[in-house]
Amino acid sequence: MKVSKSFEVFAKEAPEVQSAWMETVHKLDAASKLDKKTEELAYIAVMAATRLESGLPFHVKMAKTNGATREEIISAILVGLPAVGNTVISALPVALEAYDEV
């Protein structure tokens, strides 16, 4: 799956740091007690709440690959609405465009 342009530049310009980062990510992933779909949905919720929209397409596709429905993607994004307000809605078009891609 295609990663964001930012992540591509990170990997190209700082490969040692990116490698160390990914090693940590893989270890955290292995330690998680969540199933892959739930983990991706939770990650999407965090990304929407923190306005990290560049990574949404990748993680939406990962969630979809692991069985997430379009409605679950929407719910994951909107779960942060009471806590952080309507800033999460800007993630909807980015996420749904990625979900709907063939």
Secondary structure, 3 states (H helix, E strand, C coil): CCCCHHHHHHHHHCHHHHHHHHHHHHHHHHHCCCCHHHHHHHHHHHHHHCCCHHHHHHHHHHHHHCCCCHHHHHHHHHCCHHHHHHHHHHHHHHHHHHHHCC
